[in-house]
Every structure is written in structure tokens, then in C-alpha cells.
Amino acid sequence: MEQGTTHVGLDAHKVSILVASFYPGTASAVEMECGNEAGAVRRMVRKVVAQARGRVVFCYEAGPCGYALQRWIRGLGVECMVVAPSLIPRKPGQRVKTDRRDARKLGELLRAGLLTEVHPPTEEDEAVRDLCRAREDAHQDLVRCRHRLSKLVLRRGLRWEAGRWAWSQKNRDWLRSLNLEHVADQVVRDEYLLAIDQVEARLRALDERIQVASQEPRYVKAVGALRCFRGVDTVTGMGLVSELHDFRRFESPRGLMAFVGLIPSEHSSGEREKRGGITKAGNSHARRLLIEAAWHYRHRPGIRTLTIRRRGQPARVIAIADKAMIRLHRRFHRLVEKGKPSPKAVVAIARELVGFIWAALRPMAA
């Protein structure tokens, strides 16, 4: 009997998994359902492999279930792909969606070779990535807490005019000294101040953990190289390394630019050529970090604040970082002088910054 490949689509949910297996030489799928836990998945995989006549390949969409399912299947020596949901072909006229249909669709597209695989991180990389994302979440919580308090003060007709910087120690003392008319307002003010203090303590603890993680052998070289660039320190460097995790998969700077969604969108047909804003596809966390770093290049080039961070780093990386600092500063101001809004100019700078980062880190990943 001819040997072939069995393609299996999985529609994974929190509790259950719908399985659609396409065996060689068959047009219809063999369907089953199993629980989303390690033992049930292993039994399901063994059953499919026993019924198959050769190679077996599983696939499922990337989502909230993460990579645990893939690791369970690969632990049995069977191939499993995690595919990008946004790149799955869809029929515009199809209006019926069920779990069974989704599983069958994944199996059919896998057999046709029309799915795009997601590059999974290792368990260690995923843990560090979640640590960096927890720090990002804590910062967002801090911004929300500060906004709540500042808007309370604004609604009461009070304004801070004793200094330029909000949330300095002088500003905190002023907020605590406010003589609010109603007791309820005083309670709310104190609760908001307490929430700010708690979130700031969380941020300090997370920063310390990220600093410790950056000294691990698997990250120390890449983070050290990134810290040579203006606008990139330990937290940003660890965030970028944990989100990108394996630079060997990016064969060119443009591939990395596309991964972080910084290339222009395009809708051209025939003789008409139309380009729009950036695609915003791929990794939004890395894109945000890059754009934040790109804002620093509006300032004149200088290495006073970079001297300590660059100690012991390769001369090749420092030269690339210096070239980026000079070129990106000039380009930012040229774009602004041509009438481009600063946010758009910064996005263009972030796209070019990706190319310099790729040049600095690619040899380390080889």
C-alpha cells in the first residue's frame, strides 16, 4: 500500500479539542473529540498514528491555549505546527462557522500547503517573554492609576503649577496636602495614591527580575549589543530579545521589519500603485518598543549617556549603533522639514532602526 502523509487539523479550546484527520487517498475527514489535557491528547495522537499509513502532521491555530498542545504532541515524536490565524485563507461568502468546520478547514489547508507556521519559543524564552509582558502590563496599570487621580483633581478645579514635572515628589506632597472639601473625595484621593504606590512597587520588583534575567548566558550578549543603541536599555533590550527570540529565522532586515509590522501596506492593481500606512501585522509588543526607542533619535547625536552601557561591547556593534544614531537623527529632521508629522517620521525611523538592530544581532545568532 502506498505510503503518504496524514494531515490533522485541531480546533483547540479550553476544555475540548475537535480533531479532523485526512488520511492518504481519502477526500473526507475522520472526526473525533478529545479533552484538552495531556493524557487525552496523548491517547488521541497514538490513535491517529496507529490508523495512519506513514507520516502524520498536526496543526492548530495560535491562540490563548499557547504552545502546550504542540509540546505534548512533539513529545511523542510527531510533527505539530502552530499556524498564524491572521494568515489563514478565508472565503468571503462563507457565513457558517462551527468547531467541526474549523478543524476540517485546517486539515484541508494543511494538506494544500496554504498555512503559515508560527515560530514557537522555547519554554525558557516564553517564561522570560511573559515576565517582560507582565512589566508592560504593570506600566499600563500605573498610567491608569495616575490618570484616575489627575482627573479627580481636575474635576475639583485644582491645578498643579509649582513645577514642570508631574508625579515628582513635590507633586506627590502637593496631592497629599490638598484640603478637599468632602470626606469621600479624601478617601478616593488616598485610595488612588495607595494604588499608585503599590503598582510602582510591582514595577521595581519586575525591573529587578528582568535585570537578573538579562545576565543569563542566553541573553547577555544580545541585550548588551542592544544597549549600545540610543533609546534601548535593559528593559527594552530584554523585551525585544524575548519577543524576537531567534534571529536566525530572519534572513533579511525586511523580513524582521515585516514581522513587527513596520512595512507599508499596499493595494496595487494593474498600472495603479497605492501604498498606505504600516501593516501593524505581527508582533505588536516589539513594534511598540521600537517606536518608543525611535523617539530618542530626534535629539542630537551624543554618547555621554551611552558610555557606561557600551563598556566591553564589540567594536563592530558600537560602530553600527553610532552609524544608526547619526543617520536616523538626520533622517528624522529631513522628514519633519518636508512636512511629515513627527509620529509618522518616528515610525519611519523605527523601520530603519530595525535594519541596524538586525545587522548588530544577526551574526550573534548564526
VOBA-1610 file (N, C-alpha, C; in pm, whole numbers, padded with zeros to 5 digits, always signed):
BEGIN
Met+00085-00119+00000Met+00000+00000+00000Met+00089+00124+00000Glu+00049+00226-00078Glu+00129+00346-00092Glu+00134+00424+00040Gln+00255+00465+00075Gln+00272+00545+00196Gln+00246+00691+00163Gly+00184+00765+00255Gly+00155+00906+00235Gly+00157+00978+00368Thr+00111+01103+00366Thr+00108+01186+00485Thr-00035+01205+00531Thr-00058+01190+00658Thr-00188+01218+00719Thr-00184+01358+00778His-00279+01441+00736His-00287+01579+00782His-00403+01591+00880Val-00375+01648+00997Val-00473+01654+01105Val-00492+01798+01148Gly-00616+01847+01140Gly-00650+01980+01188Gly-00711+01972+01327Leu-00666+02058+01416Leu-00715+02060+01554Leu-00781+02195+01581Asp-00903+02194+01629Asp-00968+02316+01675Asp-00968+02311+01827Ala-00871+02379+01888Ala-00845+02365+02031Ala-00920+02470+02111His-00980+02427+02220His-01048+02513+02314His-00998+02482+02456Lys-01048+02555+02552Lys-01002+02540+02690Lys-01025+02398+02742Val-01141+02340+02708Val-01179+02210+02765Val-01164+02097+02664Ser-01196+02122+02538Ser-01201+02015+02439Ser-01126+02052+02313Ile-01096+01949+02233Ile-01029+01965+02105Ile-01105+01886+02000Leu-01147+01952+01891Leu-01207+01883+01777Leu-01098+01842+01681Val-01098+01717+01638Val-00991+01661+01555Val-01049+01618+01421Ala-00985+01662+01312Ala-01024+01620+01177Ala-00901+01565+01107Ser-00901+01433+01081Ser-00785+01365+01022Ser-00812+01333+00876Phe-00721+01372+00788Phe-00731+01342+00646Phe-00622+01240+00613Tyr-00664+01116+00598Tyr-00570+01008+00569Tyr-00539+01005+00420Pro-00425+00950+00381Pro-00387+00946+00239Pro-00493+00874+00155Gly-00526+00934+00042Gly-00620+00873-00051Gly-00765+00891-00016Thr-00797+00968+00088Thr-00936+00990+00127Thr-00969+01138+00111Ala-01094+01166+00069Ala-01138+01304+00049Ala-01207+01360+00173Ser-01267+01274+00253Ser-01339+01320+00371Ser-01255+01298+00496Ala-01290+01373+00601Ala-01214+01368+00725Ala-01274+01269+00823Val-01187+01208+00901Val-01230+01126+01013Val-01226+01214+01137Glu-01340+01234+01200Glu-01351+01329+01309Glu-01362+01260+01443Met-01310+01326+01544Met-01323+01279+01681Met-01309+01399+01774Glu-01329+01379+01902Glu-01315+01484+02002Glu-01241+01428+02122Cys-01155+01511+02179Cys-01082+01469+02298Cys-01070+01587+02394Gly-01036+01558+02517Gly-01018+01663+02616Gly-00886+01735+02597Asn-00881+01858+02639Asn-00758+01937+02627Asn-00675+01922+02754Glu-00621+01803+02771Glu-00527+01774+02880Glu-00430+01668+02830Ala-00313+01664+02892Ala-00200+01588+02838Ala-00235+01442+02811Gly-00300+01375+02905Gly-00330+01233+02887Gly-00422+01208+02771Ala-00530+01286+02759Ala-00626+01268+02649Ala-00560+01297+02515Val-00475+01398+02509Val-00407+01431+02384Val-00313+01319+02343Arg-00242+01261+02437Arg-00151+01151+02402Arg-00228+01032+02348Arg-00341+01001+02409Arg-00422+00889+02359Arg-00475+00918+02219Met-00517+01041+02195Met-00566+01078+02063Met-00456+01067+01958Val-00336+01115+01990Val-00226+01111+01894Val-00188+00967+01862Arg-00181+00883+01964Arg-00147+00742+01939Arg-00252+00675+01851Lys-00378+00709+01870Lys-00484+00650+01790Lys-00472+00693+01643Val-00446+00822+01620Val-00431+00872+01483Val-00309+00809+01418Val-00198+00803+01490Val-00075+00746+01434Val-00095+00598+01401Ala-00169+00526+01484Ala-00193+00384+01459Ala-00276+00363+01333Gln-00369+00453+01305Gln-00455+00440+01188Gln-00391+00495+01061Ala-00286+00576+01076Ala-00222+00638+00960Ala-00134+00539+00887Arg-00100+00575+00762Arg-00014+00489+00681Arg+00115+00564+00645Gly+00180+00617+00744Gly+00304+00690+00718Gly+00314+00812+00808Arg+00365+00919+00752Arg+00390+01043+00826Arg+00259+01109+00869Val+00261+01168+00990Val+00144+01238+01045Val+00187+01379+01083Val+00107+01478+01043Val+00135+01618+01076Val+00008+01679+01135Phe+00020+01737+01254Phe-00091+01805+01320Phe-00074+01957+01304Cys-00185+02030+01316Cys-00178+02175+01316Cys-00296+02232+01394Tyr-00274+02348+01452Tyr-00383+02423+01516Tyr-00348+02570+01518Glu-00449+02655+01538Glu-00429+02799+01535Glu-00363+02848+01664Ala-00274+02945+01649Ala-00219+03012+01766Ala-00330+03088+01838Gly-00329+03081+01970Gly-00436+03145+02047Gly-00407+03141+02195Pro-00511+03157+02275Pro-00491+03164+02421Pro-00441+03034+02483Cys-00453+02922+02413Cys-00405+02795+02469Cys-00253+02782+02461Gly-00188+02873+02389Gly-00043+02874+02387Gly+00017+02755+02313Tyr+00136+02714+02359Tyr+00212+02610+02290Tyr+00214+02477+02366Ala+00134+02465+02471Ala+00135+02340+02549Ala+00092+02222+02463Leu-00013+02241+02382Leu-00061+02132+02297Leu+00046+02087+02201Gln+00116+02181+02141Gln+00224+02145+02049Gln+00333+02066+02121Arg+00367+02105+02242Arg+00473+02037+02315Arg+00431+01896+02355Trp+00303+01877+02389Trp+00256+01742+02419Trp+00269+01651+02298Ile+00232+01703+02180Ile+00235+01620+02059Ile+00379+01594+02016Arg+00462+01697+02018Arg+00602+01677+01978Arg+00676+01586+02076Gly+00629+01585+02202Gly+00691+01495+02299Gly+00674+01349+02263Leu+00577+01318+02176Leu+00556+01181+02128Leu+00628+01155+01997Gly+00708+01252+01950Gly+00783+01233+01827Gly+00701+01257+01702Val+00591+01331+01713Val+00502+01357+01599Val+00507+01506+01566Glu+00502+01537+01438Glu+00510+01677+01394Glu+00381+01751+01431Cys+00398+01878+01469Cys+00283+01963+01500Cys+00319+02108+01470Met+00232+02174+01394Met+00251+02313+01357Met+00151+02401+01431Val+00197+02517+01474Val+00107+02623+01523Val+00103+02727+01412Val-00017+02759+01362Val-00030+02844+01244Val-00083+02982+01283Ala-00049+03080+01202Ala-00090+03219+01227Ala-00236+03237+01188Pro-00326+03271+01280Pro-00469+03285+01247Pro-00496+03392+01143Ser-00421+03503+01149Ser-00448+03613+01058Ser-00409+03582+00914Leu-00330+03477+00892Leu-00285+03442+00757Leu-00356+03319+00702Ile-00461+03273+00769Ile-00538+03159+00719Ile-00632+03207+00609Pro-00630+03146+00491Pro-00721+03188+00383Pro-00867+03172+00426Arg-00948+03271+00391Arg-01090+03269+00427Arg-01175+03301+00306Lys-01289+03234+00293Lys-01384+03260+00185Lys-01478+03373+00228Pro-01481+03484+00154Pro-01565+03597+00196Pro-01713+03563+00208Gly-01761+03470+00126Gly-01903+03439+00126Gly-01945+03336+00229Gln-01850+03280+00302Gln-01884+03176+00399Gln-01935+03239+00528Arg-02058+03200+00567Arg-02123+03261+00684Arg-02153+03161+00795Val-02108+03038+00779Val-02132+02936+00881Val-01999+02896+00942Lys-01991+02904+01074Lys-01868+02869+01144Lys-01901+02779+01262Thr-01841+02660+01262Thr-01853+02567+01374Thr-01716+02509+01404Asp-01704+02445+01520Asp-01576+02385+01556Asp-01538+02274+01458Arg-01635+02195+01416Arg-01606+02085+01322Arg-01558+02141+01189Arg-01626+02245+01140Arg-01585+02306+01014Arg-01444+02364+01026Asp-01414+02428+01140Asp-01281+02486+01158Asp-01173+02379+01157Ala-01197+02266+01223Ala-01098+02158+01225Ala-01077+02101+01084Arg-01188+02080+01013Arg-01176+02028+00876Arg-01102+02127+00786Lys-01134+02255+00802Lys-01070+02356+00719Lys-00919+02358+00742Leu-00876+02349+00868Leu-00733+02348+00897Leu-00666+02226+00834Gly-00730+02110+00844Gly-00673+01991+00783Gly-00661+02003+00632Glu-00763+02058+00567Glu-00760+02073+00421Glu-00652+02172+00378Leu-00642+02286+00449Leu-00542+02385+00413Leu-00400+02335+00442Leu-00386+02256+00549Leu-00255+02197+00577Leu-00214+02103+00466Arg-00309+02022+00418Arg-00279+01929+00308Arg-00244+02005+00180Ala-00305+02124+00161Ala-00277+02203+00042Ala-00152+02289+00056Gly-00094+02294+00174Gly+00026+02374+00196Gly+00001+02523+00198Leu-00115+02565+00248Leu-00155+02706+00246Leu-00150+02773+00383Leu-00089+02708+00481Leu-00084+02764+00615Leu+00056+02819+00645Thr+00060+02923+00726Thr+00187+02985+00765Thr+00216+02950+00910Glu+00330+02888+00932Glu+00364+02840+01066Glu+00419+02952+01152Val+00381+02950+01279Val+00435+03041+01380Val+00560+02978+01439His+00664+03059+01457His+00788+03007+01515His+00772+03004+01667Pro+00764+02887+01729Pro+00738+02881+01873Pro+00862+02909+01956Pro+00849+02979+02067Pro+00963+02997+02157Pro+00985+02873+02242Thr+01103+02861+02299Thr+01126+02755+02396Thr+01051+02791+02525Glu+01040+02693+02615Glu+00972+02720+02741Glu+01043+02828+02820Glu+01178+02830+02817Glu+01253+02934+02887Glu+01228+03071+02826Asp+01231+03078+02692Asp+01206+03206+02625Asp+01064+03255+02650Glu+00969+03163+02652Glu+00830+03203+02676Glu+00812+03257+02818Ala+00881+03196+02914Ala+00871+03245+03052Ala+00928+03386+03065Val+01043+03412+03001Val+01102+03545+03006Val+01017+03645+02930Arg+00958+03602+02820Arg+00868+03691+02745Arg+00749+03732+02830Asp+00691+03637+02903Asp+00579+03670+02991Asp+00622+03763+03104Leu+00746+03747+03151Leu+00798+03839+03252Leu+00803+03982+03198Cys+00853+03998+03076Cys+00860+04132+03016Cys+00720+04187+02988Arg+00629+04101+02947Arg+00491+04148+02923Arg+00421+04183+03054Ala+00455+04114+03163Ala+00398+04150+03293Ala+00445+04289+03333Arg+00569+04321+03302Arg+00620+04456+03331Arg+00544+04560+03247Glu+00517+04527+03122Glu+00440+04617+03036Glu+00298+04637+03091Asp+00237+04529+03139Asp+00102+04540+03198Asp+00104+04626+03323Ala+00208+04610+03405Ala+00218+04690+03527Ala+00234+04838+03493His+00308+04867+03390His+00324+05008+03350His+00190+05065+03303Gln+00114+04987+03228Gln-00019+05033+03186Gln-00110+05056+03307Asp-00100+04969+03406Asp-00179+04988+03529Asp-00139+05118+03599Leu-00008+05148+03599Leu+00038+05271+03663Leu-00017+05394+03590Val-00016+05391+03459Val-00069+05503+03382Val-00218+05523+03412Arg-00293+05414+03420Arg-00436+05425+03450Arg-00459+05482+03590Cys-00382+05435+03688Cys-00398+05486+03825Cys-00367+05635+03832Arg-00262+05677+03763Arg-00228+05819+03763Arg-00336+05903+03695His-00391+05851+03585His-00496+05924+03516His-00619+05941+03606Arg-00655+05838+03678Arg-00772+05848+03765Arg-00755+05958+03869Leu-00636+05963+03929Leu-00613+06064+04031Leu-00605+06204+03971Ser-00534+06218+03860Ser-00520+06351+03800Ser-00654+06405+03752Lys-00741+06317+03703Lys-00872+06364+03657Lys-00965+06396+03774Leu-00947+06328+03886Leu-01022+06364+04007Leu-00987+06507+04050Val-00857+06535+04052Val-00813+06669+04091Val-00863+06773+03992Leu-00858+06741+03864Leu-00904+06834+03761Leu-01052+06864+03776Arg-01132+06760+03805Arg-01277+06782+03822Arg-01308+06871+03942Arg-01219+06876+04040Arg-01240+06961+04157Arg-01184+07102+04137Gly-01139+07131+04015Gly-01091+07265+03984Gly-00955+07298+04039Leu-00872+07197+04065Leu-00738+07218+04122Leu-00633+07190+04016Arg-00524+07268+04016Arg-00418+07251+03917Arg-00282+07258+03984Trp-00190+07174+03934Trp-00052+07172+03983Trp+00029+07274+03903Glu+00081+07377+03967Glu+00156+07481+03900Glu+00291+07509+03965Ala+00328+07428+04062Ala+00452+07453+04136Ala+00576+07394+04071Gly+00560+07324+03963Gly+00674+07262+03898Gly+00637+07211+03761Arg+00739+07174+03684Arg+00715+07128+03547Arg+00678+06980+03543Trp+00738+06901+03632Trp+00725+06756+03621Trp+00611+06704+03708Ala+00517+06638+03645Ala+00411+06572+03721Ala+00465+06443+03782Trp+00409+06403+03892Trp+00441+06280+03963Trp+00582+06282+04022Ser+00638+06402+04040Ser+00761+06414+04117Ser+00725+06407+04265Gln+00827+06407+04352Gln+00800+06402+04495Gln+00725+06528+04541Lys+00759+06642+04483Lys+00687+06765+04517Lys+00540+06755+04478Asn+00515+06695+04361Asn+00377+06677+04318Asn+00302+06583+04410Arg+00368+06476+04456Arg+00303+06382+04549Arg+00269+06453+04681Asp+00364+06531+04729Asp+00338+06603+04855Asp+00221+06699+04839Trp+00213+06762+04724Trp+00102+06855+04698Trp-00032+06780+04696Leu-00035+06665+04632Leu-00158+06587+04625Leu-00203+06543+04765Arg-00107+06503+04848Arg-00142+06457+04983Arg-00187+06574+05072Ser-00139+06695+05041Ser-00173+06810+05125Ser-00302+06880+05084Leu-00363+06835+04975Leu-00485+06901+04928Leu-00594+06893+05035Asn-00656+07004+05063Asn-00765+07010+05160Asn-00897+06998+05086Leu-00936+06876+05055Leu-01060+06852+04981Leu-01179+06870+05074Glu-01285+06927+05018Glu-01399+06966+05099Glu-01473+06846+05158His-01491+06741+05077His-01572+06627+05119His-01483+06511+05164Val-01528+06441+05265Val-01454+06326+05316Val-01442+06219+05209Ala-01546+06202+05129Ala-01543+06100+05024Ala-01431+06127+04925Asp-01410+06257+04891Asp-01301+06291+04799Asp-01165+06258+04861Gln-01150+06281+04991Gln-01025+06249+05058Gln-00998+06099+05056Val-01104+06020+05075Val-01089+05874+05071Val-01046+05828+04932Val-01111+05884+04830Val-01078+05845+04692Val-00933+05885+04660Arg-00894+06007+04700Arg-00756+06053+04677Arg-00656+05959+04742Asp-00681+05920+04867Asp-00589+05831+04938Asp-00584+05693+04874Glu-00698+05643+04828Glu-00701+05511+04763Glu-00622+05513+04633Tyr-00637+05621+04556Tyr-00563+05630+04431Tyr-00413+05642+04456Leu-00374+05718+04556Leu-00232+05728+04590Leu-00176+05594+04635Leu-00255+05521+04713Leu-00212+05388+04757Leu-00195+05295+04638Ala-00290+05301+04543Ala-00280+05216+04424Ala-00155+05249+04344Ile-00122+05377+04333Ile-00001+05417+04260Ile+00123+05363+04328Asp+00130+05376+04461Asp+00245+05324+04534Asp+00260+05173+04516Gln+00148+05101+04517Gln+00153+04955+04501Gln+00202+04916+04362Val+00152+04983+04259Val+00194+04948+04123Val+00340+04985+04101Glu+00385+05095+04158Glu+00526+05132+04145Glu+00616+05030+04213Ala+00570+04974+04324Ala+00648+04868+04390Ala+00655+04744+04301Arg+00542+04712+04234Arg+00542+04599+04140Arg+00641+04624+04027Leu+00642+04747+03975Leu+00733+04778+03865Leu+00879+04763+03907Arg+00912+04812+04026Arg+01051+04799+04073Arg+01091+04653+04087Ala+01001+04571+04140Ala+01032+04428+04155Ala+01050+04360+04020Leu+00964+04394+03924Leu+00976+04334+03790Leu+01102+04381+03720Asp+01137+04507+03737Asp+01262+04557+03678Asp+01384+04482+03733Glu+01382+04453+03861Glu+01492+04378+03921Glu+01499+04237+03863Arg+01384+04171+03846Arg+01384+04037+03789Arg+01431+04037+03643Ile+01392+04140+03568Ile+01436+04150+03429Ile+01586+04174+03423Gln+01637+04254+03515Gln+01781+04279+03521Gln+01857+04149+03548Val+01806+04066+03639Val+01868+03937+03669Val+01862+03846+03546Ala+01747+03842+03480Ala+01731+03756+03361Ala+01824+03799+03248Ser+01852+03930+03238Ser+01937+03978+03130Ser+02082+03932+03144Gln+02120+03885+03262Gln+02257+03837+03285Gln+02272+03688+03255Glu+02163+03620+03219Glu+02174+03479+03183Glu+02254+03464+03054Pro+02331+03356+03040Pro+02418+03341+02922Pro+02344+03349+02789Arg+02219+03303+02784Arg+02145+03301+02658Arg+02102+03441+02614Tyr+02104+03540+02705Tyr+02057+03675+02673Tyr+02164+03783+02685Val+02272+03757+02757Val+02364+03865+02794Val+02427+03930+02672Lys+02466+03855+02570Lys+02530+03914+02452Lys+02433+03999+02372Ala+02314+03946+02347Ala+02217+04020+02266Ala+02171+04147+02337Val+02143+04137+02466Val+02099+04255+02541Val+02211+04357+02549Gly+02335+04312+02571Gly+02448+04403+02574Gly+02465+04478+02443Ala+02445+04408+02330Ala+02455+04473+02200Ala+02342+04575+02180Leu+02222+04541+02220Leu+02110+04633+02203Leu+02126+04758+02288Arg+02187+04744+02406Arg+02205+04860+02494Arg+02306+04961+02438Cys+02378+04925+02332Cys+02466+05020+02266Cys+02387+05122+02183Phe+02261+05090+02152Phe+02180+05180+02071Phe+02113+05285+02159Arg+02100+05404+02104Arg+02028+05510+02176Arg+01882+05469+02190Gly+01827+05492+02310Gly+01687+05462+02336Gly+01660+05320+02380Val+01765+05239+02393Val+01747+05098+02432Val+01831+05071+02556Asp+01763+05040+02667Asp+01834+04997+02788Asp+01790+04855+02821Thr+01813+04810+02941Thr+01793+04669+02975Thr+01649+04624+02954Val+01553+04701+03004Val+01412+04660+02993Val+01370+04649+02847Thr+01402+04750+02767Thr+01367+04746+02624Thr+01443+04635+02553Gly+01572+04622+02584Gly+01651+04517+02519Gly+01598+04378+02550Met+01565+04351+02675Met+01510+04221+02710Met+01374+04200+02646Gly+01295+04306+02636Gly+01165+04294+02571Gly+01180+04255+02425Leu+01275+04318+02355Leu+01296+04286+02214Leu+01350+04144+02196Val+01448+04107+02277Val+01507+03974+02264Val+01404+03865+02294Ser+01321+03886+02396Ser+01223+03784+02432Ser+01111+03774+02329Glu+01075+03884+02263Glu+00970+03879+02162Glu+01021+03821+02030Leu+01145+03850+01994Leu+01200+03802+01867Leu+01267+03666+01882His+01324+03638+01993His+01383+03514+02046His+01477+03437+01954Asp+01461+03432+01825Asp+01554+03356+01742Asp+01579+03434+01613Phe+01694+03505+01607Phe+01723+03589+01492Phe+01763+03508+01369Arg+01791+03381+01384Arg+01832+03301+01269Arg+01719+03286+01167Arg+01595+03304+01209Arg+01483+03287+01116Arg+01461+03409+01027Phe+01529+03520+01055Phe+01514+03640+00974Phe+01632+03649+00878Glu+01609+03616+00752Glu+01717+03613+00654Glu+01757+03752+00608Ser+01669+03851+00628Ser+01699+03986+00581Ser+01636+04087+00677Pro+01684+04212+00675Pro+01620+04314+00759Pro+01473+04334+00726Arg+01438+04323+00598Arg+01299+04343+00559Arg+01208+04236+00619Gly+01260+04114+00634Gly+01181+04010+00699Gly+01151+04044+00843Leu+01248+04103+00913Leu+01226+04145+01051Leu+01131+04264+01056Met+01143+04357+00961Met+01051+04470+00954Met+00907+04423+00934Ala+00889+04323+00848Ala+00755+04270+00825Ala+00701+04200+00949Phe+00790+04132+01023Phe+00747+04059+01143Phe+00691+04154+01248Val+00747+04273+01258Val+00699+04369+01358Val+00598+04467+01299Gly+00558+04447+01175Gly+00451+04526+01116Gly+00486+04669+01084Leu+00613+04695+01047Leu+00657+04831+01019Leu+00676+04859+00871Ile+00636+04767+00783Ile+00645+04794+00640Ile+00514+04853+00591Pro+00517+04934+00483Pro+00393+04996+00435Pro+00297+04891+00377Ser+00168+04913+00398Ser+00068+04831+00333Ser+00058+04874+00186Glu+00005+04786+00103Glu-00003+04816-00040Glu-00127+04754-00100His-00193+04829-00189His-00309+04778-00262His-00296+04827-00405Ser-00216+04755-00484Ser-00187+04794-00622Ser-00250+04693-00717Ser-00290+04744-00833Ser-00351+04658-00934Ser-00331+04722-01070Gly-00282+04643-01167Gly-00258+04696-01300Gly-00155+04808-01295Glu-00190+04922-01354Glu-00099+05035-01354Glu-00113+05121-01229Arg-00214+05092-01148Arg-00235+05171-01027Arg-00151+05117-00913Glu-00077+05205-00850Glu+00007+05167-00737Glu-00031+05253-00617Lys-00072+05188-00510Lys-00119+05260-00392Lys-00059+05197-00266Arg+00009+05278-00188Arg+00066+05235-00061Arg+00001+05313+00052Gly-00020+05243+00163Gly-00084+05305+00277Gly+00005+05308+00399Gly-00057+05310+00516Gly+00018+05310+00641Gly+00082+05175+00667Ile+00152+05164+00777Ile+00219+05039+00810Ile+00115+04928+00831Thr+00156+04805+00810Thr+00063+04693+00818Thr+00015+04665+00959Lys+00098+04698+01060Lys+00069+04667+01201Lys+00042+04518+01220Ala+00102+04436+01134Ala+00091+04291+01147Ala+00202+04240+01238Gly+00192+04113+01276Gly+00299+04054+01354Gly+00299+04095+01499Asn+00418+04116+01553Asn+00436+04132+01697Asn+00417+04278+01739Ser+00305+04308+01803Ser+00276+04445+01844Ser+00361+04489+01962His+00402+04396+02049His+00485+04431+02164His+00622+04483+02119Ala+00686+04410+02026Ala+00816+04454+01975Ala+00802+04585+01898Arg+00693+04601+01823Arg+00673+04725+01747Arg+00663+04846+01840Arg+00591+04831+01950Arg+00578+04941+02045Arg+00714+04979+02104Leu+00795+04879+02141Leu+00927+04907+02197Leu+01016+04979+02096Leu+01009+04939+01970Leu+01092+05001+01867Leu+01052+05146+01843Ile+00922+05172+01841Ile+00876+05309+01818Ile+00912+05398+01936Glu+00900+05344+02058Glu+00943+05422+02175Glu+01092+05456+02167Ala+01172+05359+02126Ala+01316+05385+02113Ala+01344+05486+02003Ala+01266+05481+01895Ala+01290+05570+01782Ala+01270+05717+01817Trp+01186+05746+01915Trp+01165+05885+01955Trp+01295+05950+02003His+01388+05873+02055His+01512+05931+02108His+01601+05988+01997Tyr+01580+05947+01873Tyr+01668+05990+01766Tyr+01634+06130+01714Arg+01533+06194+01771Arg+01507+06333+01735Arg+01609+06427+01801His+01681+06378+01902His+01783+06458+01969His+01917+06450+01896Arg+02001+06548+01917Arg+02133+06548+01852Arg+02217+06428+01896Pro+02299+06374+01807Pro+02383+06259+01843Pro+02477+06292+01958Gly+02494+06198+02047Gly+02585+06212+02160Gly+02596+06080+02234Ile+02712+06053+02293Ile+02735+05923+02358Ile+02757+05938+02508Arg+02728+06056+02564Arg+02756+06075+02706Arg+02681+05974+02792Thr+02555+05951+02763Thr+02475+05856+02842Thr+02498+05711+02799Leu+02568+05690+02687Leu+02588+05555+02635Leu+02723+05497+02675Thr+02812+05577+02728Thr+02949+05533+02752Thr+02953+05411+02844Ile+02880+05417+02956Ile+02883+05306+03052Ile+02820+05182+02991Arg+02710+05198+02919Arg+02641+05083+02860Arg+02726+05013+02754Arg+02818+05086+02693Arg+02897+05030+02582Arg+03027+04963+02628Arg+03057+04970+02753Arg+03183+04911+02800Arg+03184+04760+02776Gly+03293+04714+02715Gly+03310+04572+02691Gly+03235+04517+02572Gln+03166+04601+02497Gln+03090+04554+02381Gln+03177+04553+02256Pro+03145+04468+02158Pro+03228+04459+02036Pro+03231+04592+01960Ala+03347+04622+01904Ala+03362+04747+01827Ala+03267+04749+01708Arg+03241+04633+01649Arg+03150+04626+01533Arg+03010+04675+01571Val+02961+04633+01687Val+02827+04671+01731Val+02822+04820+01763Ile+02926+04871+01829Ile+02930+05014+01863Ile+02931+05099+01736Ala+03006+05053+01634Ala+03011+05128+01508Ala+02873+05131+01441Ile+02802+05019+01444Ile+02667+05015+01386Ile+02573+05108+01463Ala+02583+05107+01597Ala+02497+05193+01677Ala+02526+05341+01652Asp+02654+05377+01635Asp+02690+05516+01606Asp+02638+05557+01468Lys+02652+05469+01372Lys+02601+05498+01237Lys+02449+05518+01241Ala+02379+05434+01318Ala+02234+05449+01331Ala+02199+05582+01396Met+02273+05622+01499Met+02242+05746+01570Met+02255+05868+01477Ile+02359+05871+01396Ile+02381+05985+01307Ile+02280+05985+01194Arg+02262+05870+01130Arg+02173+05864+01014Arg+02028+05889+01054Leu+01981+05827+01161Leu+01840+05837+01197Leu+01806+05977+01248His+01900+06043+01315His+01876+06181+01357His+01858+06271+01235Arg+01946+06258+01137Arg+01934+06339+01016Arg+01805+06308+00941Arg+01772+06181+00932Arg+01652+06144+00856Arg+01526+06195+00924Phe+01522+06189+01056Phe+01405+06240+01126Phe+01381+06387+01093His+01486+06466+01101His+01469+06610+01077His+01443+06640+00930Arg+01496+06561+00838Arg+01462+06581+00697Arg+01315+06554+00673Leu+01262+06449+00732Leu+01121+06416+00715Leu+01031+06525+00775Val+01068+06575+00892Val+00989+06681+00955Val+00994+06809+00872Glu+01111+06841+00818Glu+01123+06962+00735Glu+01041+06952+00608Lys+01019+06830+00559Lys+00936+06811+00441Lys+00786+06817+00472Gly+00752+06832+00600Gly+00613+06844+00637Gly+00551+06720+00696Lys+00629+06614+00717Lys+00575+06494+00778Lys+00547+06517+00926Pro+00433+06473+00977Pro+00409+06483+01122Pro+00513+06401+01198Ser+00548+06446+01317Ser+00651+06377+01395Ser+00618+06229+01418Pro+00492+06192+01453Pro+00465+06048+01472Pro+00493+05964+01348Lys+00460+06016+01229Lys+00489+05941+01107Lys+00639+05931+01083Ala+00709+06039+01110Ala+00855+06037+01094Ala+00917+05936+01189Val+00867+05927+01311Val+00922+05833+01409Val+00899+05689+01364Val+00784+05660+01303Val+00759+05525+01253Val+00860+05490+01144Ala+00890+05586+01056Ala+00991+05562+00953Ala+01128+05538+01016Ile+01159+05612+01121Ile+01286+05592+01191Ile+01290+05454+01256Ala+01178+05412+01315Ala+01172+05280+01379Ala+01196+05169+01275Arg+01142+05188+01154Arg+01163+05087+01050Arg+01311+05077+01014Glu+01380+05190+01000Glu+01523+05184+00970Glu+01603+05133+01088Leu+01559+05166+01208Leu+01629+05116+01328Leu+01628+04963+01331Val+01520+04902+01282Val+01514+04756+01275Val+01628+04701+01191Gly+01659+04768+01081Gly+01769+04722+00996Gly+01903+04725+01068Phe+01928+04830+01145Phe+02054+04839+01221Phe+02059+04732+01331Ile+01946+04709+01397Ile+01942+04606+01501Ile+01967+04468+01440Trp+01907+04443+01324Trp+01930+04314+01256Trp+02080+04297+01224Ala+02143+04403+01174Ala+02285+04394+01140Ala+02371+04368+01263Ala+02329+04421+01379Ala+02408+04403+01501Ala+02389+04264+01560Leu+02268+04209+01553Leu+02238+04083+01624Leu+02247+03960+01535Arg+02232+03976+01406Arg+02231+03858+01318Arg+02358+03773+01330Pro+02479+03830+01330Pro+02598+03745+01345Pro+02603+03670+01477Met+02545+03725+01583Met+02546+03657+01713Met+02456+03534+01711Ala+02351+03535+01626Ala+02257+03425+01622Ala+02302+03314+01529Ala+02403+03344+01445Ala+02448+03244+01346Ala+02519+03129+01414
//
